[in-house]
Amino acid sequence: MQSLPMATEVLPAELGEAEGCVQCQQGSKLVLFVTGKCHWGCDYCPLSENRRETPDMFANERRCTSWEEVIEEGQAMKATGTGITGGDPMLDLEKTLEAVRQLKAAFGPDHHVHAYTSIPFDPERASDFGAAGLDEIRFHLLDGTTTKYRPTMQACVDAGIEVGVELPCEPDKESQLFALLDDLAEAPVTFLNLNELEITVGNQENMDVRGFNLSGGITAAAEGSAELALRLKEAAQDKPFHLKFCTAKYKDAGQLRNRFKRRGQATLRPYEVLSDDDTVLFGAIPTSLEDATDDMAELQQELGIADGWIRYDAAHQRIELPLSLAEELAEVLEVPVLLVEVHPTHERLEVGMVHLNEHR
């Protein structure tokens, strides 16, 4: 039986692994949510309520109203590629097609773009995606077979697009998944990605109905999913496609964290540092807007702080500065001095605040 790597660092690519997966594991893929439209009603869907059926776009965690904002987010993380997801992107086919064009125009032909869909869309539209530069497409098979997808799959291959299948590894679909291995051996696909089934807030009630339990530990993985995936991986060793299994732990603690780390490294302000948990840390002194200019000038003069190493955040009404300086100031100032921790996302969600002196 094969062992399953569970580390959170970037793992070496497997032979035959899809390029979209390689870049995703490195944290270098922008995640572009083009639409929340989806009428398939899959009971394992983990999509959060604020994204279901929404027409809004999200680039990573950033809600976007224009292509310019999408490109800005890609630039902020120095993206080498983009994964287009939803909902089902092909329920807004023209928007998805435009997304491919915009990404290729902004980042160049080497920017790797892959897309997901459950729809065996009109094969004649495959050439449009090929011309736009779509590199890879991943089909989610609603009935567990490739039968109705074959014409669209072949048209995508003919258009120069790499074709694969991506599915959750459902513990109660063992027979169907083993049968799929033989089906895929005759289909125009180069890879099958199996994701460990996850039990989330969005699907917990449905998962309870199907009798799935958490596998234990700190992940949301469903019991039995990983074991089945490993058996399938063994059985697929002689198949003409690559089978990859992505664990819940690695998707959350590996891919997501690598993406956060990459964005953090690319967007750190001079006075900020990246923590061991890939969050952003800096020091802060609460200051009213009317006092900000004088207080900033006094700190710069007294401590010799260069421009760019100190900043006033009007939204939070605080002076931000290096944590090392904040720790020194905490020993002499009577006003509050803080350690602030934020996620390295566009919204810079605040996840921690610690008083460095005795002031409360």
C-alpha positions in Angstrom: 0.0 0.0 0.0 1.3 3.5 -0.9 2.0 5.9 1.8 0.4 9.3 1.6 2.5 12.5 2.1 0.7 14.8 4.5 3.3 17.6 4.8 2.4 21.2 4.2 5.5 22.3 2.4 5.6 22.3 -1.4 5.8 18.7 -2.5 7.7 17.5 -5.6 5.4 17.2 -8.6 4.5 13.6 -9.5 5.3 12.3 -13.0 2.4 13.2 -15.3 0.8 15.6 -12.8 -1.3 18.4 -14.4 0.5 21.7 -14.6 -2.5 23.4 -12.9 -1.9 21.2 -9.8 1.9 21.9 -9.8 1.4 25.6 -9.7 -1.5 25.4 -7.2 0.7 23.5 -4.8 3.3 26.2 -5.1 0.7 28.8 -4.1 1.3 30.6 -7.3 -2.2 30.2 -8.8 -4.7 33.0 -8.6 -8.1 31.5 -7.7 -10.7 33.3 -9.9 -14.4 32.7 -8.9 -16.3 34.0 -11.9 -19.9 33.1 -10.8 -21.8 31.4 -8.1 -24.4 30.2 -10.6 -24.9 26.4 -10.4 -28.0 24.4 -10.6 -26.6 20.9 -10.1 -27.2 20.8 -6.3 -24.4 18.4 -5.5 -25.0 17.4 -1.8 -21.2 17.6 -1.0 -20.8 21.2 -2.3 -18.7 23.1 0.2 -19.5 26.5 -1.2 -20.3 29.1 1.4 -23.7 30.8 1.5 -22.3 34.2 0.6 -21.0 32.8 -2.8 -23.9 30.5 -3.8 -25.8 31.9 -6.8 -23.9 35.3 -6.6 -23.0 36.9 -9.9 -20.0 38.5 -8.2 -16.4 37.7 -9.0 -13.8 36.9 -6.4 -10.1 36.9 -7.1 -8.7 34.9 -4.2 -10.5 36.4 -1.2 -11.1 39.8 -2.9 -14.5 40.7 -4.2 -14.0 42.2 -7.7 -16.2 44.4 -9.8 -13.8 44.8 -12.8 -11.2 42.9 -14.7 -8.7 45.6 -13.5 -9.2 44.5 -9.9 -8.8 40.8 -10.9 -5.5 41.7 -12.5 -4.4 43.7 -9.5 -4.9 40.7 -7.3 -2.9 38.5 -9.7 -0.1 41.1 -9.7 -0.2 41.4 -5.9 0.7 37.7 -5.5 2.9 37.4 -8.6 0.6 34.8 -10.0 2.1 32.3 -12.5 -1.4 31.1 -13.4 -5.1 31.1 -12.7 -7.7 28.5 -11.8 -11.2 29.6 -12.9 -13.9 28.2 -10.7 -17.4 28.8 -9.4 -20.4 27.8 -9.2 -20.0 26.5 -12.7 -18.0 28.8 -14.9 -19.7 27.5 -18.0 -23.1 28.7 -16.8 -21.6 32.1 -17.7 -19.6 30.9 -20.7 -19.0 34.3 -22.2 -17.7 35.8 -18.9 -15.4 32.8 -18.5 -14.1 33.1 -22.0 -13.4 36.8 -21.4 -11.6 36.0 -18.2 -9.2 33.8 -20.2 -8.6 36.6 -22.7 -8.1 39.2 -20.0 -5.6 37.0 -18.0 -3.6 36.1 -21.1 -3.5 39.8 -22.2 -2.3 41.0 -18.8 0.2 38.2 -17.9 1.2 36.8 -21.2 0.9 33.5 -23.0 2.9 31.6 -20.3 0.3 32.4 -17.6 -1.3 29.0 -17.1 -5.1 29.1 -17.0 -7.3 26.1 -16.1 -11.0 26.0 -15.7 -13.6 23.7 -14.0 -17.0 22.7 -15.3 -19.7 20.1 -14.9 -21.3 20.9 -18.3 -20.7 19.1 -21.6 -20.9 22.4 -23.3 -21.3 22.9 -27.1 -18.2 21.3 -28.7 -18.0 24.1 -31.2 -17.2 26.5 -28.4 -14.0 24.6 -27.5 -12.2 26.3 -30.4 -13.1 29.7 -28.8 -11.4 28.7 -25.6 -8.4 27.3 -27.4 -8.0 30.5 -29.4 -8.3 32.5 -26.1 -5.5 30.5 -24.6 -7.2 28.2 -22.1 -4.5 25.6 -21.2 -6.4 23.0 -19.2 -10.0 22.1 -18.4 -11.3 19.8 -15.7 -14.6 18.1 -16.0 -16.7 17.2 -13.0 -18.8 14.2 -14.2 -22.3 14.5 -12.8 -23.3 11.0 -13.6 -19.9 9.5 -12.9 -19.2 8.5 -16.5 -17.7 10.3 -19.5 -20.4 9.3 -22.0 -22.1 12.6 -22.6 -18.8 14.5 -22.1 -16.8 12.7 -24.8 -17.6 15.1 -27.7 -16.8 18.2 -25.7 -13.6 16.5 -24.3 -12.4 15.6 -27.8 -13.2 19.1 -29.1 -11.1 20.6 -26.3 -8.2 18.3 -27.1 -8.4 19.2 -30.8 -8.3 22.9 -29.7 -5.0 22.3 -27.8 -6.5 22.2 -24.3 -5.3 19.6 -21.9 -8.3 17.6 -20.6 -8.8 16.0 -17.2 -11.5 15.0 -14.7 -11.7 16.1 -11.1 -14.0 14.6 -8.5 -14.4 14.2 -4.7 -13.5 10.7 -3.5 -16.9 9.7 -2.0 -16.5 6.6 0.2 -19.9 5.2 -0.8 -19.1 5.4 -4.6 -16.4 2.8 -4.6 -17.8 0.6 -7.4 -18.6 3.6 -9.6 -15.1 5.1 -9.1 -13.4 1.8 -10.0 -15.5 1.6 -13.1 -14.5 5.1 -14.0 -10.9 4.1 -14.2 -11.7 1.8 -17.2 -14.0 4.5 -18.7 -11.2 7.1 -18.5 -8.7 4.7 -20.1 -10.8 5.0 -23.3 -11.5 8.8 -23.0 -9.3 11.7 -24.3 -8.1 12.7 -20.8 -4.6 12.9 -19.3 -5.4 13.1 -15.6 -7.9 12.2 -12.9 -7.8 14.3 -9.7 -9.5 12.9 -6.6 -10.1 15.3 -3.8 -10.6 14.0 -0.2 -14.2 14.5 0.6 -14.7 17.2 3.2 -17.5 17.8 5.7 -18.1 21.6 5.9 -20.6 24.0 7.3 -22.2 24.2 3.8 -22.7 20.4 3.4 -22.7 18.9 6.9 -26.4 18.2 7.0 -26.3 16.3 3.7 -23.2 14.4 4.8 -24.9 13.4 8.0 -27.8 12.0 5.9 -25.3 9.9 3.9 -23.8 8.6 7.1 -20.4 10.2 6.7 -18.3 10.9 9.8 -15.2 13.0 10.2 -12.0 11.0 9.9 -10.5 12.6 13.0 -7.6 15.0 13.6 -7.8 18.7 12.6 -9.1 18.3 9.1 -12.7 18.2 7.8 -12.0 15.0 5.9 -14.7 12.4 5.6 -13.8 9.0 7.0 -12.9 6.4 4.4 -12.2 8.9 1.6 -8.4 8.7 1.8 -8.4 5.0 2.1 -10.5 4.6 -1.0 -8.4 7.1 -3.0 -5.2 5.1 -2.2 -6.8 1.9 -3.5 -7.8 3.7 -6.7 -4.4 5.1 -7.1 -2.9 1.7 -6.9 -5.4 0.3 -9.4 -4.6 3.2 -11.9 -0.9 2.6 -12.1 -1.2 0.9 -15.5 -3.7 3.3 -16.9 -2.9 5.9 -19.6 -3.7 8.8 -17.4 -2.3 10.2 -14.1 -4.3 9.9 -10.9 -3.6 12.4 -8.2 -5.1 12.4 -4.7 -5.3 15.7 -2.9 -5.9 15.5 0.8 -8.1 17.9 2.8 -5.1 18.7 5.0 -2.9 19.6 2.0 -5.5 21.7 0.3 -6.1 23.8 3.4 -2.7 23.8 5.2 -0.5 23.4 2.1 -2.0 25.1 -1.0 -3.9 27.8 0.8 -1.0 28.6 3.1 1.5 28.6 0.3 -0.7 31.1 -1.6 -1.0 33.3 1.5 2.8 33.1 2.0 3.5 34.1 -1.6 1.1 37.0 -1.5 2.5 38.1 1.9 6.1 38.0 0.6 5.1 40.0 -2.5 3.1 42.7 -0.7 4.9 43.3 2.7 5.3 46.9 3.6 8.9 47.8 4.8 7.8 47.8 8.4 6.0 44.5 8.3 7.3 40.9 8.9 5.9 37.6 7.9 5.2 35.3 10.9 5.9 31.5 11.0 2.2 31.1 10.4 2.4 33.2 7.2 0.4 36.1 8.8 1.7 39.7 8.7 2.9 41.3 11.9 3.6 45.0 12.7 3.5 47.4 15.6 0.8 50.0 16.1 0.0 53.0 18.3 -3.7 54.2 18.4 -3.8 57.8 17.3 -6.6 60.1 16.4 -6.7 61.7 12.9 -6.2 65.2 14.3 -3.0 64.1 16.2 -1.6 61.9 13.5 0.6 64.3 11.6 2.3 65.7 14.8 2.7 62.3 16.4 4.2 60.8 13.2 6.6 63.7 12.8 7.7 63.4 16.4 8.3 59.7 16.1 10.3 60.0 12.9 12.4 62.8 14.4 13.1 61.1 17.7 13.7 57.6 16.4 15.1 58.4 13.0 12.5 56.4 11.1 12.8 56.7 7.3 9.8 57.4 5.1 8.0 54.2 4.2 8.8 52.6 7.6 6.0 54.4 9.3 2.4 54.8 8.1 -0.9 56.2 9.4 -3.9 54.0 8.9 -6.9 56.3 8.9 -9.5 53.5 8.8 -8.1 52.0 12.1 -6.8 55.4 13.4 -3.4 54.0 14.3 0.2 54.6 13.5 1.9 51.5 12.1 5.6 50.9 12.5 8.1 48.1 12.8 7.3 45.6 15.6 10.9 45.9 17.0 10.4 49.6 17.5 7.0 49.1 19.0 8.5 46.7 21.6 11.0 49.3 22.6 8.4 52.1 22.8 6.1 49.9 24.9 8.6 50.2 27.7 8.5 54.0 27.8 5.2 55.2 26.5 2.0 55.4 28.6 -0.3 55.2 25.7 -1.2 51.8 24.3 1.4 50.1 22.0 0.1 47.1 20.1 1.3 44.1 18.1 -1.2 43.6 15.2 -1.6 40.4 13.1 -3.4 40.4 9.8 -3.9 37.9 6.9 -1.9 38.8 3.8 -5.1 39.2 1.8 -6.5 42.3 0.0 -8.8 42.9 2.9 -6.0 42.3 5.4 -8.4 40.6 7.9 -7.2 41.3 11.4 -6.7 38.0 13.3 -4.9 39.1 16.4 -4.0 42.1 18.6 -1.7 42.1 21.7 -1.0 45.0 24.1 2.8 45.3 24.4 2.6 47.5 27.5 0.4 47.5 30.7 -2.0 50.0 29.3 -5.6 48.7 28.8 
